[in-house]
């Protein structure tokens, strides 16, 4: 078992990567004599949840699959179900599922009695390698992705890569975009590893899968520890590709394009725009786009039905949380592993870039 310590104040926590059985023991230690609440969706609960609930003596609550879980009504229903169970403020809430389950459950846990412990057991590559750590919670609102949320750090994260064996290929590929992101932010050697091993990892090689997840988690833990609440700009680098990606998700209808698919397209756009404005070698942008495409991920707007959507995408990006009044901020690059924040992007140049067949 690999243990990654996330050094955040006031309570650091562990991410344990390995057998689920070891993680269950850690959850029991945190629970003490309390009866945990297990939140999952029906598909994941059918695969793993019933057995986990029995082992923990947990009360289950089910939410819808995917982005449908992340709205006001579902948050209200989840909080109502929690209230009926009447947990103590110290009762752990266990989120079993992908990123959407983790987001809405984390938000509910942060709100209920002003904060119950949240434990994540992520079941998708995207959540195992990225979203389950860092403490961001959210629901979608008013047509925008992750508009409402809190910071609520978990007490524990249990990552068992074998749970990915039941994941469909599209979800697996989508999660891989978040893995690649870590090489592109500040670790060119890891991106080179992805080029050499990414398709083997996607094919199910257990050692490659373990390495990809652990490397991603170590990178995120390091970045998050330096900017826990995303105030200094360091943590904002984790949003490489996401300003484009969130706009693409919103414009196509939340849930139509998977988050990781939109991020992959956003990564390609960020690199190609950086090359277009002279910040990044074209050869690096070509490498990134070629690798993502070779792994079956979208790299062109036309692939998601937005061939003529430049102005609409830029309008969506204008509402991004990183922006200052009257400015459009964007994570761009000087090359592979050299991401930085450009706080005031030329909107006309960005629109022109997207109009030219991005």
FIGUVEX-636470 format. One line per 3 residues: number of its first residue (from 1); their letters; for each residue x, y, z of C-alpha. Coordinates in Angstrom, 2 decimals. Example, Ala and Ser with C-alpha at 12.3 -4.5 7.8 and 13.67 -1.06 7.14 Angstrom:
! residues 2
1) AS) 12.30 -4.50 7.80 | 13.67 -1.06 7.14
***
This chain:
! residues 358
1) XXX) 0.00 0.00 0.00 | 1.25 3.49 -0.87 | 0.40 6.31 1.55
4) XXX) 0.48 9.93 0.37 | 0.28 12.60 3.05 | -1.59 15.75 2.09
7) XXX) -0.15 18.53 4.25 | -3.00 20.97 4.65 | -3.90 23.06 7.67
10) XXX) -5.38 22.52 10.18 | -5.68 18.75 9.62 | -3.38 16.89 7.23
13) XXX) -4.76 13.62 5.90 | -3.68 10.44 4.15 | -4.46 9.08 0.73
16) XXX) -3.99 5.31 0.80 | -3.50 3.62 -2.56 | -3.88 -0.14 -2.57
19) XXX) -6.27 -2.81 -1.39 | -9.74 -1.63 -0.37 | -9.57 -3.96 2.65
22) XXX) -6.81 -1.88 4.23 | -8.79 1.26 3.59 | -11.87 -0.18 5.26
25) XXX) -9.81 -0.75 8.40 | -8.72 2.91 8.34 | -12.34 4.04 7.97
28) XXX) -13.34 1.93 10.99 | -10.63 3.66 13.03 | -12.01 7.08 12.11
31) XXX) -15.61 5.99 12.70 | -14.92 4.59 16.17 | -18.36 3.57 17.42
34) XXX) -20.34 5.74 14.98 | -22.41 4.29 12.16 | -21.12 5.98 8.97
37) XXX) -23.31 7.22 6.15 | -22.40 5.86 2.71 | -23.39 7.99 -0.31
40) XXX) -23.20 6.45 -3.76 | -25.14 6.10 -7.00 | -27.18 3.04 -7.90
43) XXX) -24.70 1.60 -10.42 | -21.66 1.90 -8.15 | -23.63 0.78 -5.12
46) XXX) -24.67 -2.33 -7.02 | -21.05 -3.10 -7.86 | -19.32 -2.35 -4.56
49) XXX) -21.52 -0.40 -2.20 | -23.62 -3.11 -0.62 | -20.54 -5.06 0.50
52) XXX) -18.80 -1.91 1.77 | -21.91 -0.78 3.65 | -22.11 -4.19 5.32
55) XXX) -18.43 -4.10 6.32 | -18.74 -0.61 7.78 | -22.24 -1.01 9.20
58) XXX) -23.08 2.09 7.18 | -26.45 3.59 6.27 | -26.64 4.03 2.48
61) XXX) -28.04 7.01 0.58 | -28.21 6.93 -3.22 | -27.90 9.91 -5.58
64) XXX) -28.24 10.02 -9.39 | -25.34 9.15 -11.66 | -23.07 11.79 -13.19
67) XXX) -23.78 15.51 -13.37 | -27.44 14.90 -12.52 | -26.33 14.51 -8.89
70) XXX) -24.90 18.03 -8.79 | -27.91 20.33 -8.55 | -29.93 22.11 -5.88
73) XXX) -32.68 19.51 -5.71 | -30.31 16.60 -5.27 | -28.26 18.46 -2.67
76) XXX) -31.47 19.21 -0.76 | -32.60 15.58 -1.01 | -29.21 14.37 0.21
79) XXX) -29.23 16.73 3.20 | -32.82 15.72 3.98 | -31.85 12.04 3.96
82) XXX) -28.89 12.78 6.21 | -31.14 14.66 8.63 | -33.48 11.67 8.86
85) XXX) -30.53 9.49 9.90 | -29.60 12.07 12.56 | -25.82 11.56 12.56
88) XXX) -23.58 13.23 15.12 | -21.31 15.99 13.92 | -18.41 13.50 14.20
91) XXX) -20.11 10.83 12.07 | -18.10 10.14 8.88 | -19.85 10.61 5.54
94) XXX) -18.33 8.21 3.00 | -18.54 9.16 -0.70 | -18.32 6.08 -2.91
97) XXX) -18.27 6.92 -6.61 | -16.86 9.22 -9.23 | -16.23 12.93 -9.20
100) XXX) -19.88 13.96 -9.17 | -20.69 11.82 -6.14 | -17.61 13.19 -4.40
103) XXX) -18.49 16.80 -5.22 | -22.09 16.76 -4.00 | -21.37 14.54 -0.99
106) XXX) -18.45 16.72 0.05 | -20.64 19.80 -0.18 | -23.40 18.17 1.86
109) XXX) -20.88 17.06 4.50 | -19.46 20.59 4.71 | -22.93 22.06 5.29
112) XXX) -24.51 19.51 7.62 | -24.10 20.65 11.24 | -21.45 23.05 9.89
115) XXX) -19.20 20.21 8.90 | -19.08 16.42 9.22 | -15.98 14.37 8.31
118) XXX) -15.89 13.33 4.65 | -14.08 10.18 3.46 | -13.70 9.48 -0.24
121) XXX) -13.57 6.07 -1.93 | -13.25 7.14 -5.58 | -14.23 4.64 -8.27
124) XXX) -13.27 6.39 -11.53 | -9.82 7.24 -12.87 | -10.69 10.93 -12.82
127) XXX) -11.63 10.86 -9.14 | -8.83 8.50 -8.10 | -6.11 10.54 -9.81
130) XXX) -7.50 14.02 -9.22 | -10.83 15.14 -7.79 | -11.00 13.11 -4.56
133) XXX) -8.21 15.11 -2.95 | -7.87 18.83 -2.45 | -11.10 19.57 -0.63
136) XXX) -13.08 21.28 -3.39 | -16.81 20.56 -3.31 | -19.46 21.87 -5.68
139) XXX) -22.75 21.65 -7.48 | -23.59 23.08 -10.90 | -25.98 26.04 -10.91
142) XXX) -27.47 28.57 -13.33 | -26.01 26.69 -16.29 | -22.44 26.91 -14.97
145) XXX) -20.13 24.09 -13.91 | -19.16 23.97 -10.22 | -20.49 27.46 -9.55
148) XXX) -21.48 26.84 -5.91 | -19.28 25.05 -3.43 | -16.97 25.05 -0.44
151) XXX) -13.53 23.90 0.64 | -13.93 20.86 2.89 | -10.84 18.67 3.19
154) XXX) -11.39 14.94 3.60 | -10.33 12.99 6.66 | -9.14 10.12 4.48
157) XXX) -9.09 9.05 0.83 | -9.03 5.36 -0.08 | -7.91 4.60 -3.64
160) XXX) -8.13 1.03 -4.90 | -7.08 0.95 -8.58 | -8.72 -2.46 -9.04
163) XXX) -12.12 -0.73 -8.81 | -11.36 0.68 -12.27 | -11.71 -2.80 -13.78
166) XXX) -15.47 -2.23 -14.06 | -15.15 1.24 -15.61 | -16.26 1.65 -19.23
169) XXX) -13.66 2.72 -21.78 | -15.09 6.18 -22.37 | -14.97 7.06 -18.66
172) XXX) -11.46 5.63 -18.38 | -10.19 7.71 -21.31 | -11.87 10.81 -19.90
175) XXX) -10.13 10.34 -16.55 | -6.80 9.95 -18.29 | -6.93 13.60 -19.37
178) XXX) -6.50 14.62 -15.73 | -3.48 12.29 -15.43 | -1.80 13.82 -18.49
181) XXX) -2.47 17.29 -17.07 | 0.06 16.76 -14.28 | 2.87 16.21 -16.75
184) XXX) 1.84 19.28 -18.70 | 1.73 21.59 -15.65 | 5.27 21.15 -14.33
187) XXX) 6.59 17.61 -14.92 | 7.73 17.01 -18.51 | 9.30 13.68 -17.54
190) XXX) 5.87 12.42 -16.42 | 4.34 13.54 -19.71 | 7.03 11.56 -21.54
193) XXX) 6.09 8.58 -19.34 | 2.47 9.09 -20.40 | 3.45 9.11 -24.06
196) XXX) 5.28 5.80 -23.59 | 2.84 4.09 -21.22 | -0.55 5.83 -21.35
199) XXX) -2.20 3.40 -23.70 | -0.89 0.44 -21.70 | -2.32 2.00 -18.56
202) XXX) -5.67 2.47 -20.28 | -5.56 -1.15 -21.40 | -5.48 -2.21 -17.75
205) XXX) -1.84 -2.93 -16.85 | -1.97 -2.82 -13.03 | 1.56 -1.53 -12.39
208) XXX) 1.18 1.24 -14.96 | -2.20 2.16 -13.54 | -0.80 2.33 -10.00
211) XXX) 2.13 4.50 -11.12 | -0.11 6.90 -13.04 | -2.46 7.37 -10.07
214) XXX) 0.27 7.74 -7.45 | 2.26 10.20 -9.58 | -0.85 12.31 -10.18
217) XXX) -1.83 12.31 -6.51 | 1.68 13.23 -5.38 | 1.68 16.16 -7.79
220) XXX) -1.71 17.38 -6.67 | -0.87 16.98 -2.97 | 2.25 19.12 -3.47
223) XXX) 0.40 21.86 -5.35 | -2.59 21.92 -3.00 | -0.38 22.13 0.11
226) XXX) 1.13 25.34 -1.26 | -2.22 27.04 -1.94 | -5.00 25.28 -0.05
229) XXX) -7.84 27.67 -0.89 | -6.68 28.68 -4.37 | -5.71 32.23 -3.33
232) XXX) -2.07 32.67 -4.40 | -2.40 31.42 -7.96 | -0.29 28.28 -7.53
235) XXX) -3.28 25.97 -7.22 | -4.89 27.66 -10.21 | -2.37 25.82 -12.38
238) XXX) -4.44 22.69 -11.74 | -7.03 24.33 -13.99 | -4.85 23.98 -17.07
241) XXX) -7.35 23.19 -19.84 | -10.30 23.72 -17.52 | -11.35 27.25 -18.52
244) XXX) -11.91 25.93 -22.03 | -13.26 22.65 -20.65 | -15.90 24.14 -18.36
247) XXX) -17.08 26.43 -21.16 | -17.34 23.46 -23.52 | -19.32 21.45 -20.95
250) XXX) -21.73 24.31 -20.35 | -22.17 25.13 -24.02 | -22.87 21.53 -25.06
253) XXX) -25.14 20.93 -22.04 | -23.72 19.69 -18.75 | -23.22 15.93 -18.93
256) XXX) -23.22 15.69 -22.74 | -19.45 15.89 -23.04 | -17.72 14.17 -20.12
259) XXX) -15.62 16.43 -17.91 | -12.39 14.65 -18.82 | -13.21 14.82 -22.53
262) XXX) -13.74 18.56 -22.23 | -10.49 18.90 -20.27 | -8.58 16.96 -22.95
265) XXX) -9.91 19.32 -25.60 | -9.10 22.24 -23.31 | -5.51 21.04 -22.88
268) XXX) -5.05 20.87 -26.63 | -6.60 24.31 -27.05 | -4.42 25.82 -24.29
271) XXX) -1.26 24.52 -25.92 | -2.26 25.47 -29.45 | -3.36 28.95 -28.34
274) XXX) -0.06 29.36 -26.48 | 1.77 28.44 -29.69 | -0.47 30.76 -31.71
277) XXX) 0.55 33.77 -29.58 | 4.23 32.85 -29.59 | 4.52 31.57 -26.02
280) XXX) 4.99 27.86 -26.72 | 6.88 25.89 -29.41 | 4.47 24.50 -31.98
283) XXX) 6.21 21.15 -31.67 | 5.13 20.90 -28.02 | 1.53 21.75 -28.90
286) XXX) 1.64 19.12 -31.66 | 2.99 16.49 -29.23 | 0.23 17.13 -26.71
289) XXX) -2.53 17.08 -29.31 | -1.16 13.93 -30.95 | -0.96 12.04 -27.66
292) XXX) -4.48 12.95 -26.56 | -5.88 12.04 -29.98 | -4.00 8.72 -29.96
295) XXX) -5.73 7.91 -26.66 | -9.16 8.51 -28.19 | -9.79 11.95 -26.68
298) XXX) -11.19 14.98 -28.53 | -8.77 17.72 -29.56 | -10.91 19.85 -31.93
301) XXX) -14.10 21.79 -31.28 | -15.77 20.18 -34.29 | -15.51 16.81 -32.52
304) XXX) -17.93 18.02 -29.84 | -20.26 19.92 -32.17 | -18.80 23.39 -31.56
307) XXX) -17.10 24.11 -34.87 | -18.76 27.53 -35.00 | -18.93 28.19 -31.29
310) XXX) -15.96 30.51 -30.73 | -17.86 33.57 -29.54 | -20.15 31.50 -27.29
313) XXX) -17.19 29.70 -25.70 | -15.36 32.97 -25.01 | -18.49 34.42 -23.40
316) XXX) -18.65 31.38 -21.13 | -14.96 31.74 -20.28 | -15.53 35.38 -19.31
319) XXX) -17.43 34.12 -16.25 | -14.59 31.92 -14.98 | -13.76 32.16 -11.26
322) XXX) -10.10 33.04 -11.95 | -10.99 36.28 -13.73 | -10.53 39.77 -12.35
325) XXX) -13.14 42.41 -13.25 | -12.90 43.26 -16.92 | -10.16 40.69 -17.59
328) XXX) -10.06 37.11 -18.84 | -7.47 34.97 -17.05 | -6.22 31.75 -18.62
331) XXX) -3.67 29.07 -17.76 | -1.34 28.91 -20.76 | 2.14 27.44 -21.29
334) XXX) 5.68 28.19 -22.39 | 6.08 24.51 -23.23 | 5.41 21.06 -21.82
337) XXX) 5.76 21.31 -18.04 | 5.77 25.12 -18.05 | 2.25 26.27 -17.23
340) XXX) 1.57 29.78 -15.95 | -1.33 32.19 -15.42 | -1.94 34.90 -17.99
343) XXX) -4.20 37.30 -16.08 | -5.39 39.38 -19.04 | -5.84 37.44 -22.27
346) XXX) -6.57 39.35 -25.46 | -10.18 38.32 -26.00 | -10.22 39.25 -29.67
349) XXX) -7.11 37.19 -30.33 | -8.56 34.23 -28.43 | -11.83 34.46 -30.38
352) XXX) -9.93 34.69 -33.66 | -7.88 31.61 -32.71 | -11.02 29.61 -31.99
355) XXX) -12.68 30.89 -35.16 | -9.78 29.60 -37.26 | -10.79 26.00 -36.76
358) X) -9.54 25.26 -33.26
***
